[in-house]
């Protein structure tokens, strides 16, 4: 079994689902689902996305690119992210940042700070 096959079966079983239930929930026919789990077929992005959503795992985990199947941050990870976003802007602006070997000016640092806050707030 390749990694993706193993993870498809693992995720289905961890969710206590039968192949029939997965087929009904995703609209993926039984023959295709069986082929995916046996490694006879390779999943297209649409099917992989449907399965990841149903199993509440990331597509990257199903593909074997990462080892953490979670799609959201833990409470500790959220707390750490919030600590970063509450970082004092004045102190942030004093930090030396470079892009392509050139120091960022104050305006670019402000944009970076705002973008970091937006990215970290997406998981809330």
N, CA, C and O atoms as CSV, one atom per row, in Angstrom:
chain,resi,resn,atom,element,x,y,z
A,1,UNK,N,N,0.833,-1.192,0.000
A,1,UNK,CA,C,0.000,0.000,0.000
A,1,UNK,C,C,0.875,1.253,0.000
A,1,UNK,O,O,1.839,1.337,0.761
A,2,UNK,N,N,0.549,2.204,-0.833
A,2,UNK,CA,C,1.265,3.471,-0.802
A,2,UNK,C,C,0.740,4.293,0.366
A,2,UNK,O,O,-0.268,3.942,0.979
A,3,UNK,N,N,1.421,5.374,0.665
A,3,UNK,CA,C,1.034,6.194,1.806
A,3,UNK,C,C,-0.394,6.716,1.673
A,3,UNK,O,O,-1.149,6.691,2.646
A,4,UNK,N,N,-0.774,7.182,0.500
A,4,UNK,CA,C,-2.117,7.742,0.334
A,4,UNK,C,C,-3.185,6.663,0.535
A,4,UNK,O,O,-4.220,6.926,1.148
A,5,UNK,N,N,-2.948,5.481,0.036
A,5,UNK,CA,C,-3.902,4.386,0.231
A,5,UNK,C,C,-4.058,4.086,1.714
A,5,UNK,O,O,-5.172,3.974,2.226
A,6,UNK,N,N,-2.929,3.957,2.390
A,6,UNK,CA,C,-2.934,3.650,3.817
A,6,UNK,C,C,-3.687,4.725,4.591
A,6,UNK,O,O,-4.487,4.420,5.476
A,7,UNK,N,N,-3.429,5.966,4.255
A,7,UNK,CA,C,-4.068,7.061,4.983
A,7,UNK,C,C,-5.560,7.168,4.683
A,7,UNK,O,O,-6.336,7.536,5.564
A,8,UNK,N,N,-5.969,6.858,3.477
A,8,UNK,CA,C,-7.402,6.855,3.169
A,8,UNK,C,C,-8.126,5.812,4.015
A,8,UNK,O,O,-9.184,6.088,4.580
A,9,UNK,N,N,-7.553,4.622,4.098
A,9,UNK,CA,C,-8.157,3.554,4.895
A,9,UNK,C,C,-8.114,3.923,6.375
A,9,UNK,O,O,-9.104,3.767,7.089
A,10,UNK,N,N,-6.961,4.412,6.831
A,10,UNK,CA,C,-6.804,4.794,8.237
A,10,UNK,C,C,-7.818,5.861,8.643
A,10,UNK,O,O,-8.463,5.743,9.685
A,11,UNK,N,N,-7.957,6.891,7.830
A,11,UNK,CA,C,-8.881,7.984,8.153
A,11,UNK,C,C,-10.325,7.496,8.164
A,11,UNK,O,O,-11.110,7.885,9.030
A,12,UNK,N,N,-10.671,6.654,7.215
A,12,UNK,CA,C,-12.040,6.127,7.175
A,12,UNK,C,C,-12.337,5.317,8.428
A,12,UNK,O,O,-13.389,5.477,9.046
A,13,UNK,N,N,-11.402,4.445,8.798
A,13,UNK,CA,C,-11.613,3.595,9.975
A,13,UNK,C,C,-11.626,4.410,11.265
A,13,UNK,O,O,-12.425,4.136,12.161
A,14,UNK,N,N,-10.751,5.409,11.369
A,14,UNK,CA,C,-10.731,6.251,12.573
A,14,UNK,C,C,-12.042,7.001,12.752
A,14,UNK,O,O,-12.438,7.313,13.875
A,15,UNK,N,N,-12.706,7.284,11.657
A,15,UNK,CA,C,-13.998,7.967,11.715
A,15,UNK,C,C,-15.156,6.985,11.854
A,15,UNK,O,O,-16.318,7.391,11.903
A,16,UNK,N,N,-14.839,5.695,11.919
A,16,UNK,CA,C,-15.857,4.677,12.098
A,16,UNK,C,C,-16.824,4.573,10.932
A,16,UNK,O,O,-18.006,4.281,11.115
A,17,UNK,N,N,-16.318,4.813,9.742
A,17,UNK,CA,C,-17.173,4.806,8.555
A,17,UNK,C,C,-16.938,3.566,7.701
A,17,UNK,O,O,-15.821,3.058,7.608
A,18,UNK,N,N,-17.994,3.100,7.094
A,18,UNK,CA,C,-17.884,2.011,6.126
A,18,UNK,C,C,-17.678,2.630,4.745
A,18,UNK,O,O,-17.976,3.806,4.538
A,19,UNK,N,N,-17.173,1.842,3.811
A,19,UNK,CA,C,-17.059,2.376,2.448
A,19,UNK,C,C,-18.400,2.876,1.901
A,19,UNK,O,O,-18.444,3.886,1.198
A,20,UNK,N,N,-19.485,2.178,2.219
A,20,UNK,CA,C,-20.810,2.621,1.762
A,20,UNK,C,C,-21.153,4.004,2.305
A,20,UNK,O,O,-21.673,4.849,1.576
A,21,UNK,N,N,-20.863,4.233,3.582
A,21,UNK,CA,C,-21.151,5.534,4.182
A,21,UNK,C,C,-20.323,6.638,3.529
A,21,UNK,O,O,-20.822,7.736,3.281
A,22,UNK,N,N,-19.054,6.337,3.253
A,22,UNK,CA,C,-18.182,7.318,2.599
A,22,UNK,C,C,-18.710,7.627,1.205
A,22,UNK,O,O,-18.752,8.786,0.792
A,23,UNK,N,N,-19.106,6.601,0.496
A,23,UNK,CA,C,-19.643,6.782,-0.852
A,23,UNK,C,C,-20.882,7.672,-0.839
A,23,UNK,O,O,-21.016,8.576,-1.663
A,24,UNK,N,N,-21.779,7.410,0.098
A,24,UNK,CA,C,-23.002,8.214,0.196
A,24,UNK,C,C,-22.702,9.660,0.577
A,24,UNK,O,O,-23.315,10.587,0.045
A,25,UNK,N,N,-21.758,9.852,1.499
A,25,UNK,CA,C,-21.450,11.200,1.986
A,25,UNK,C,C,-20.700,12.049,0.964
A,25,UNK,O,O,-20.853,13.270,0.936
A,26,UNK,N,N,-19.893,11.407,0.128
A,26,UNK,CA,C,-19.043,12.158,-0.803
A,26,UNK,C,C,-19.533,12.128,-2.247
A,26,UNK,O,O,-19.139,12.964,-3.060
A,27,UNK,N,N,-20.387,11.167,-2.560
A,27,UNK,CA,C,-20.811,11.016,-3.945
A,27,UNK,C,C,-19.799,10.263,-4.795
A,27,UNK,O,O,-19.952,10.172,-6.013
A,28,UNK,N,N,-18.769,9.723,-4.157
A,28,UNK,CA,C,-17.768,8.920,-4.870
A,28,UNK,C,C,-18.306,7.493,-4.933
A,28,UNK,O,O,-18.601,6.895,-3.899
A,29,UNK,N,N,-18.434,6.946,-6.143
A,29,UNK,CA,C,-19.032,5.613,-6.249
A,29,UNK,C,C,-18.131,4.560,-5.601
A,29,UNK,O,O,-16.924,4.752,-5.459
A,30,UNK,N,N,-18.750,3.449,-5.215
A,30,UNK,CA,C,-18.055,2.387,-4.480
A,30,UNK,C,C,-16.865,1.817,-5.247
A,30,UNK,O,O,-15.824,1.534,-4.653
A,31,UNK,N,N,-17.008,1.649,-6.539
A,31,UNK,CA,C,-15.917,1.088,-7.341
A,31,UNK,C,C,-14.700,2.016,-7.298
A,31,UNK,O,O,-13.566,1.560,-7.152
A,32,UNK,N,N,-14.948,3.318,-7.426
A,32,UNK,CA,C,-13.858,4.292,-7.384
A,32,UNK,C,C,-13.222,4.323,-5.998
A,32,UNK,O,O,-11.997,4.317,-5.875
A,33,UNK,N,N,-14.043,4.357,-4.964
A,33,UNK,CA,C,-13.529,4.386,-3.593
A,33,UNK,C,C,-12.674,3.158,-3.308
A,33,UNK,O,O,-11.600,3.265,-2.714
A,34,UNK,N,N,-13.147,2.009,-3.726
A,34,UNK,CA,C,-12.386,0.773,-3.551
A,34,UNK,C,C,-11.053,0.850,-4.291
A,34,UNK,O,O,-10.017,0.449,-3.760
A,35,UNK,N,N,-11.084,1.362,-5.507
A,35,UNK,CA,C,-9.857,1.509,-6.290
A,35,UNK,C,C,-8.868,2.458,-5.644
A,35,UNK,O,O,-7.659,2.232,-5.700
A,36,UNK,N,N,-9.377,3.525,-5.027
A,36,UNK,CA,C,-8.506,4.481,-4.341
A,36,UNK,C,C,-7.847,3.831,-3.130
A,36,UNK,O,O,-6.647,3.987,-2.904
A,37,UNK,N,N,-8.648,3.100,-2.353
A,37,UNK,CA,C,-8.120,2.474,-1.143
A,37,UNK,C,C,-7.193,1.298,-1.444
A,37,UNK,O,O,-6.352,0.951,-0.615
A,38,UNK,N,N,-7.332,0.689,-2.598
A,38,UNK,CA,C,-6.460,-0.426,-2.987
A,38,UNK,C,C,-5.256,0.038,-3.790
A,38,UNK,O,O,-4.350,-0.750,-4.060
A,39,UNK,N,N,-5.239,1.296,-4.169
A,39,UNK,CA,C,-4.122,1.815,-4.934
A,39,UNK,C,C,-4.213,1.564,-6.424
A,39,UNK,O,O,-3.252,1.813,-7.152
A,40,UNK,N,N,-5.345,1.079,-6.888
A,40,UNK,CA,C,-5.550,0.839,-8.312
A,40,UNK,C,C,-5.781,2.164,-9.031
A,40,UNK,O,O,-5.387,2.332,-10.185
A,41,UNK,N,N,-6.425,3.104,-8.336
A,41,UNK,CA,C,-6.701,4.430,-8.890
A,41,UNK,C,C,-5.994,5.499,-8.069
A,41,UNK,O,O,-5.756,5.335,-6.873
A,42,UNK,N,N,-5.669,6.585,-8.734
A,42,UNK,CA,C,-5.099,7.747,-8.042
A,42,UNK,C,C,-6.198,8.793,-7.912
A,42,UNK,O,O,-6.915,9.059,-8.877
A,43,UNK,N,N,-6.339,9.389,-6.729
A,43,UNK,CA,C,-7.421,10.360,-6.540
A,43,UNK,C,C,-7.152,11.680,-7.244
A,43,UNK,O,O,-6.035,12.197,-7.219
A,44,UNK,N,N,-8.192,12.215,-7.872
A,44,UNK,CA,C,-8.062,13.552,-8.440
A,44,UNK,C,C,-8.262,14.553,-7.296
A,44,UNK,O,O,-8.782,14.185,-6.243
A,45,UNK,N,N,-7.859,15.806,-7.490
A,45,UNK,CA,C,-7.947,16.800,-6.412
A,45,UNK,C,C,-9.350,16.964,-5.827
A,45,UNK,O,O,-9.495,17.171,-4.622
A,46,UNK,N,N,-10.376,16.874,-6.661
A,46,UNK,CA,C,-11.746,17.047,-6.165
A,46,UNK,C,C,-12.135,15.923,-5.202
A,46,UNK,O,O,-12.701,16.181,-4.139
A,47,UNK,N,N,-11.837,14.698,-5.569
A,47,UNK,CA,C,-12.166,13.559,-4.702
A,47,UNK,C,C,-11.347,13.610,-3.419
A,47,UNK,O,O,-11.861,13.347,-2.332
A,48,UNK,N,N,-10.080,13.949,-3.553
A,48,UNK,CA,C,-9.213,14.034,-2.383
A,48,UNK,C,C,-9.717,15.098,-1.415
A,48,UNK,O,O,-9.689,14.898,-0.200
A,49,UNK,N,N,-10.170,16.208,-1.941
A,49,UNK,CA,C,-10.707,17.282,-1.110
A,49,UNK,C,C,-11.976,16.839,-0.384
A,49,UNK,O,O,-12.147,17.125,0.801
A,50,UNK,N,N,-12.859,16.149,-1.088
A,50,UNK,CA,C,-14.092,15.642,-0.471
A,50,UNK,C,C,-13.779,14.671,0.660
A,50,UNK,O,O,-14.385,14.736,1.729
A,51,UNK,N,N,-12.832,13.773,0.420
A,51,UNK,CA,C,-12.470,12.792,1.438
A,51,UNK,C,C,-11.815,13.459,2.644
A,51,UNK,O,O,-12.112,13.111,3.787
A,52,UNK,N,N,-10.930,14.409,2.393
A,52,UNK,CA,C,-10.268,15.116,3.494
A,52,UNK,C,C,-11.291,15.850,4.352
A,52,UNK,O,O,-11.206,15.837,5.580
A,53,UNK,N,N,-12.244,16.480,3.709
A,53,UNK,CA,C,-13.282,17.210,4.446
A,53,UNK,C,C,-14.116,16.249,5.296
A,53,UNK,O,O,-14.379,16.522,6.467
A,54,UNK,N,N,-14.525,15.140,4.715
A,54,UNK,CA,C,-15.316,14.157,5.444
A,54,UNK,C,C,-14.542,13.603,6.641
A,54,UNK,O,O,-15.094,13.463,7.732
A,55,UNK,N,N,-13.273,13.294,6.432
A,55,UNK,CA,C,-12.453,12.689,7.479
A,55,UNK,C,C,-11.877,13.720,8.451
A,55,UNK,O,O,-11.264,13.358,9.455
A,56,UNK,N,N,-12.076,14.997,8.150
A,56,UNK,CA,C,-11.555,16.103,8.967
A,56,UNK,C,C,-10.034,16.032,9.107
A,56,UNK,O,O,-9.481,16.152,10.201
A,57,UNK,N,N,-9.384,15.833,7.973
A,57,UNK,CA,C,-7.923,15.836,7.892
A,57,UNK,C,C,-7.531,16.740,6.730
A,57,UNK,O,O,-8.377,17.133,5.927
A,58,UNK,N,N,-6.260,17.063,6.649
A,58,UNK,CA,C,-5.811,17.903,5.539
A,58,UNK,C,C,-5.477,17.044,4.318
A,58,UNK,O,O,-5.127,15.870,4.442
A,59,UNK,N,N,-5.592,17.644,3.160
A,59,UNK,CA,C,-5.213,16.966,1.921
A,59,UNK,C,C,-3.726,16.628,1.968
A,59,UNK,O,O,-3.314,15.561,1.513
A,60,UNK,N,N,-2.923,17.538,2.518
A,60,UNK,CA,C,-1.484,17.277,2.619
A,60,UNK,C,C,-1.204,16.032,3.456
A,60,UNK,O,O,-0.295,15.264,3.141
A,61,UNK,N,N,-1.980,15.829,4.519
A,61,UNK,CA,C,-1.790,14.625,5.333
A,61,UNK,C,C,-2.154,13.382,4.526
A,61,UNK,O,O,-1.418,12.395,4.539
A,62,UNK,N,N,-3.278,13.426,3.828
A,62,UNK,CA,C,-3.667,12.270,3.010
A,62,UNK,C,C,-2.585,11.928,1.994
A,62,UNK,O,O,-2.305,10.755,1.746
A,63,UNK,N,N,-1.985,12.946,1.413
A,63,UNK,CA,C,-0.939,12.721,0.402
A,63,UNK,C,C,0.387,12.282,1.010
A,63,UNK,O,O,1.289,11.852,0.292
A,64,UNK,N,N,0.508,12.388,2.337
A,64,UNK,CA,C,1.747,11.991,2.995
A,64,UNK,C,C,2.784,13.085,3.064
A,64,UNK,O,O,3.947,12.816,3.365
A,65,UNK,N,N,2.384,14.327,2.789
A,65,UNK,CA,C,3.333,15.441,2.830
A,65,UNK,C,C,3.623,15.911,4.248
A,65,UNK,O,O,4.689,16.464,4.514
A,66,UNK,N,N,2.680,15.694,5.158
A,66,UNK,CA,C,2.866,16.073,6.563
A,66,UNK,C,C,2.411,14.919,7.441
A,66,UNK,O,O,1.668,14.044,6.996
A,67,UNK,N,N,2.862,14.923,8.696
A,67,UNK,CA,C,2.520,13.834,9.604
A,67,UNK,C,C,1.384,14.165,10.550
A,67,UNK,O,O,0.911,13.285,11.269
A,68,UNK,N,N,0.933,15.411,10.570
A,68,UNK,CA,C,-0.136,15.827,11.460
A,68,UNK,C,C,-1.431,15.924,10.659
A,68,UNK,O,O,-1.544,16.772,9.774
A,69,UNK,N,N,-2.416,15.062,10.959
A,69,UNK,CA,C,-3.648,15.087,10.166
A,69,UNK,C,C,-4.576,16.257,10.470
A,69,UNK,O,O,-5.526,16.498,9.725
A,70,UNK,N,N,-4.315,16.991,11.556
A,70,UNK,CA,C,-5.222,18.069,11.961
A,70,UNK,C,C,-5.319,19.155,10.896
A,70,UNK,O,O,-4.358,19.450,10.186
A,71,UNK,N,N,-6.510,19.736,10.812
A,71,UNK,CA,C,-6.711,20.843,9.883
A,71,UNK,C,C,-6.830,22.172,10.613
A,71,UNK,O,O,-6.888,23.227,9.982
A,72,UNK,N,N,-6.868,22.122,11.949
A,72,UNK,CA,C,-6.979,23.351,12.737
A,72,UNK,C,C,-5.921,23.360,13.824
A,72,UNK,O,O,-5.300,22.338,14.116
A,73,UNK,N,N,-5.728,24.517,14.414
A,73,UNK,CA,C,-4.758,24.663,15.490
A,73,UNK,C,C,-5.327,24.168,16.809
A,73,UNK,O,O,-6.530,24.270,17.050
A,74,UNK,N,N,-4.451,23.624,17.675
A,74,UNK,CA,C,-4.866,23.243,19.021
A,74,UNK,C,C,-5.036,24.511,19.856
A,74,UNK,O,O,-4.669,25.600,19.416
A,75,UNK,N,N,-5.586,24.373,21.047
A,75,UNK,CA,C,-5.768,25.536,21.923
A,75,UNK,C,C,-4.419,26.162,22.277
A,75,UNK,O,O,-4.304,27.387,22.327
A,76,UNK,N,N,-3.396,25.337,22.524
A,76,UNK,CA,C,-2.059,25.862,22.832
A,76,UNK,C,C,-1.486,26.621,21.641
A,76,UNK,O,O,-0.869,27.673,21.809
A,77,UNK,N,N,-1.691,26.086,20.433
A,77,UNK,CA,C,-1.203,26.763,19.231
A,77,UNK,C,C,-1.928,28.086,19.020
A,77,UNK,O,O,-1.317,29.073,18.609
A,78,UNK,N,N,-3.239,28.110,19.303
A,78,UNK,CA,C,-3.992,29.357,19.187
A,78,UNK,C,C,-3.496,30.387,20.194
A,78,UNK,O,O,-3.373,31.568,19.869
A,79,UNK,N,N,-3.210,29.939,21.425
A,79,UNK,CA,C,-2.713,30.856,22.453
A,79,UNK,C,C,-1.369,31.447,22.035
A,79,UNK,O,O,-1.120,32.637,22.225
A,80,UNK,N,N,-0.510,30.610,21.468
A,80,UNK,CA,C,0.790,31.101,21.006
A,80,UNK,C,C,0.611,32.103,19.871
A,80,UNK,O,O,1.300,33.122,19.823
A,81,UNK,N,N,-0.310,31.815,18.964
A,81,UNK,CA,C,-0.568,32.735,17.853
A,81,UNK,C,C,-1.121,34.057,18.367
A,81,UNK,O,O,-0.739,35.122,17.880
A,82,UNK,N,N,-2.014,33.996,19.345
A,82,UNK,CA,C,-2.565,35.230,19.912
A,82,UNK,C,C,-1.497,36.047,20.613
A,82,UNK,O,O,-1.535,37.277,20.580
A,83,UNK,N,N,-0.544,35.378,21.247
A,83,UNK,CA,C,0.550,36.100,21.893
A,83,UNK,C,C,1.372,36.849,20.850
A,83,UNK,O,O,1.832,37.966,21.086
A,84,UNK,N,N,1.547,36.217,19.699
A,84,UNK,CA,C,2.296,36.871,18.624
A,84,UNK,C,C,1.521,38.068,18.092
A,84,UNK,O,O,2.102,39.126,17.848
A,85,UNK,N,N,0.209,37.908,17.910
A,85,UNK,CA,C,-0.564,39.009,17.340
A,85,UNK,C,C,-0.717,40.166,18.309
A,85,UNK,O,O,-0.954,41.298,17.889
A,86,UNK,N,N,-0.584,39.897,19.610
A,86,UNK,CA,C,-0.681,40.995,20.567
A,86,UNK,C,C,0.687,41.647,20.800
A,86,UNK,O,O,0.832,42.528,21.648
A,87,UNK,N,N,1.666,41.207,20.045
A,87,UNK,CA,C,3.012,41.766,20.118
A,87,UNK,C,C,2.945,43.270,19.891
A,87,UNK,O,O,2.244,43.739,18.995
A,88,UNK,N,N,3.657,44.000,20.685
A,88,UNK,CA,C,3.645,45.459,20.598
A,88,UNK,C,C,4.166,45.924,19.236
A,88,UNK,O,O,5.290,45.607,18.848
A,89,UNK,N,N,3.336,46.675,18.521
A,89,UNK,CA,C,3.702,47.152,17.188
A,89,UNK,C,C,4.991,47.961,17.217
A,89,UNK,O,O,5.839,47.816,16.337
A,90,UNK,N,N,5.140,48.805,18.220
A,90,UNK,CA,C,6.352,49.638,18.302
A,90,UNK,C,C,7.603,48.764,18.391
A,90,UNK,O,O,8.603,49.031,17.726
A,91,UNK,N,N,7.538,47.722,19.214
A,91,UNK,CA,C,8.687,46.822,19.349
A,91,UNK,C,C,8.911,46.050,18.052
A,91,UNK,O,O,10.050,45.814,17.649
A,92,UNK,N,N,7.825,45.663,17.407
A,92,UNK,CA,C,7.923,44.940,16.142
A,92,UNK,C,C,8.642,45.790,15.099
A,92,UNK,O,O,9.496,45.298,14.362
A,93,UNK,N,N,8.289,47.058,15.048
A,93,UNK,CA,C,8.874,47.950,14.045
A,93,UNK,C,C,10.361,48.187,14.264
A,93,UNK,O,O,11.077,48.564,13.336
A,94,UNK,N,N,10.821,47.967,15.482
A,94,UNK,CA,C,12.246,48.145,15.784
A,94,UNK,C,C,13.085,46.938,15.373
A,94,UNK,O,O,14.311,47.023,15.304
A,95,UNK,N,N,12.429,45.828,15.102
A,95,UNK,CA,C,13.156,44.619,14.725
A,95,UNK,C,C,13.723,44.755,13.313
A,95,UNK,O,O,13.081,45.328,12.433
A,96,UNK,N,N,14.928,44.225,13.100
A,96,UNK,CA,C,15.506,44.291,11.752
A,96,UNK,C,C,14.953,43.165,10.867
A,96,UNK,O,O,15.157,41.987,11.161
A,97,UNK,N,N,14.269,43.520,9.811
A,97,UNK,CA,C,13.760,42.555,8.839
A,97,UNK,C,C,14.373,42.863,7.483
A,97,UNK,O,O,14.576,44.019,7.113
A,98,UNK,N,N,14.664,41.777,6.748
A,98,UNK,CA,C,15.218,41.939,5.410
A,98,UNK,C,C,14.402,41.124,4.417
A,98,UNK,O,O,13.786,40.116,4.762
A,99,UNK,N,N,14.417,41.591,3.183
A,99,UNK,CA,C,13.816,40.850,2.076
A,99,UNK,C,C,14.788,40.930,0.912
A,99,UNK,O,O,15.156,42.018,0.469
A,100,UNK,N,N,15.202,39.769,0.421
A,100,UNK,CA,C,16.198,39.701,-0.656
A,100,UNK,C,C,17.467,40.462,-0.303
A,100,UNK,O,O,18.076,41.115,-1.150
A,101,UNK,N,N,17.853,40.365,0.965
A,101,UNK,CA,C,19.091,40.991,1.408
A,101,UNK,C,C,19.014,42.479,1.674
A,101,UNK,O,O,20.023,43.093,2.021
A,102,UNK,N,N,17.837,43.077,1.518
A,102,UNK,CA,C,17.682,44.514,1.744
A,102,UNK,C,C,16.795,44.738,2.961
A,102,UNK,O,O,15.777,44.063,3.112
A,103,UNK,N,N,17.162,45.672,3.827
A,103,UNK,CA,C,16.341,45.936,5.013
A,103,UNK,C,C,14.983,46.514,4.631
A,103,UNK,O,O,14.871,47.312,3.700
A,104,UNK,N,N,13.950,46.095,5.370
A,104,UNK,CA,C,12.608,46.632,5.144
A,104,UNK,C,C,12.471,47.993,5.812
A,104,UNK,O,O,12.979,48.208,6.912
A,105,UNK,N,N,11.780,48.908,5.141
A,105,UNK,CA,C,11.526,50.213,5.755
A,105,UNK,C,C,10.343,50.089,6.716
A,105,UNK,O,O,9.694,49.045,6.777
A,106,UNK,N,N,10.072,51.138,7.449
A,106,UNK,CA,C,9.028,51.141,8.472
A,106,UNK,C,C,7.649,50.800,7.884
A,106,UNK,O,O,6.891,50.044,8.492
A,107,UNK,N,N,7.325,51.344,6.728
A,107,UNK,CA,C,6.021,51.093,6.105
A,107,UNK,C,C,5.872,49.618,5.719
A,107,UNK,O,O,4.805,49.034,5.907
A,108,UNK,N,N,6.916,49.029,5.192
A,108,UNK,CA,C,6.880,47.610,4.823
A,108,UNK,C,C,6.724,46.743,6.071
A,108,UNK,O,O,6.028,45.727,6.032
A,109,UNK,N,N,7.361,47.130,7.176
A,109,UNK,CA,C,7.227,46.389,8.434
A,109,UNK,C,C,5.795,46.460,8.952
A,109,UNK,O,O,5.278,45.475,9.479
A,110,UNK,N,N,5.150,47.617,8.807
A,110,UNK,CA,C,3.751,47.748,9.244
A,110,UNK,C,C,2.861,46.809,8.435
A,110,UNK,O,O,1.981,46.146,8.983
A,111,UNK,N,N,3.098,46.763,7.133
A,111,UNK,CA,C,2.317,45.868,6.275
A,111,UNK,C,C,2.538,44.407,6.676
A,111,UNK,O,O,1.593,43.620,6.727
A,112,UNK,N,N,3.778,44.060,6.954
A,112,UNK,CA,C,4.111,42.703,7.375
A,112,UNK,C,C,3.386,42.351,8.671
A,112,UNK,O,O,2.859,41.248,8.814
A,113,UNK,N,N,3.361,43.282,9.605
A,113,UNK,CA,C,2.687,43.087,10.887
A,113,UNK,C,C,1.190,42.847,10.674
A,113,UNK,O,O,0.619,41.921,11.249
A,114,UNK,N,N,0.566,43.674,9.855
A,114,UNK,CA,C,-0.871,43.551,9.587
A,114,UNK,C,C,-1.167,42.224,8.891
A,114,UNK,O,O,-2.138,41.549,9.232
A,115,UNK,N,N,-0.342,41.848,7.925
A,115,UNK,CA,C,-0.552,40.588,7.208
A,115,UNK,C,C,-0.404,39.398,8.151
A,115,UNK,O,O,-1.169,38.438,8.059
A,116,UNK,N,N,0.570,39.452,9.052
A,116,UNK,CA,C,0.750,38.367,10.018
A,116,UNK,C,C,-0.482,38.246,10.910
A,116,UNK,O,O,-0.934,37.137,11.197
A,117,UNK,N,N,-1.022,39.369,11.346
A,117,UNK,CA,C,-2.236,39.343,12.169
A,117,UNK,C,C,-3.403,38.722,11.403
A,117,UNK,O,O,-4.143,37.907,11.954
A,118,UNK,N,N,-3.567,39.098,10.158
A,118,UNK,CA,C,-4.661,38.551,9.351
A,118,UNK,C,C,-4.526,37.041,9.181
A,118,UNK,O,O,-5.506,36.306,9.301
A,119,UNK,N,N,-3.320,36.588,8.904
A,119,UNK,CA,C,-3.096,35.158,8.729
A,119,UNK,C,C,-3.368,34.386,10.010
A,119,UNK,O,O,-3.980,33.319,9.976
A,120,UNK,N,N,-2.922,34.915,11.127
A,120,UNK,CA,C,-3.123,34.229,12.393
A,120,UNK,C,C,-4.577,34.264,12.838
A,120,UNK,O,O,-5.028,33.354,13.533
A,121,UNK,N,N,-5.312,35.287,12.456
A,121,UNK,CA,C,-6.724,35.404,12.835
A,121,UNK,C,C,-7.629,34.511,11.999
A,121,UNK,O,O,-8.783,34.301,12.373
A,122,UNK,N,N,-7.152,33.983,10.891
A,122,UNK,CA,C,-7.976,33.152,10.008
A,122,UNK,C,C,-8.469,31.893,10.692
A,122,UNK,O,O,-9.531,31.385,10.334
A,123,UNK,N,N,-7.738,31.376,11.659
A,123,UNK,CA,C,-8.097,30.102,12.286
A,123,UNK,C,C,-9.106,30.270,13.418
A,123,UNK,O,O,-9.592,29.276,13.957
A,124,UNK,N,N,-9.426,31.493,13.782
A,124,UNK,CA,C,-10.367,31.721,14.896
A,124,UNK,C,C,-11.772,31.375,14.526
A,124,UNK,O,O,-12.678,31.510,15.348
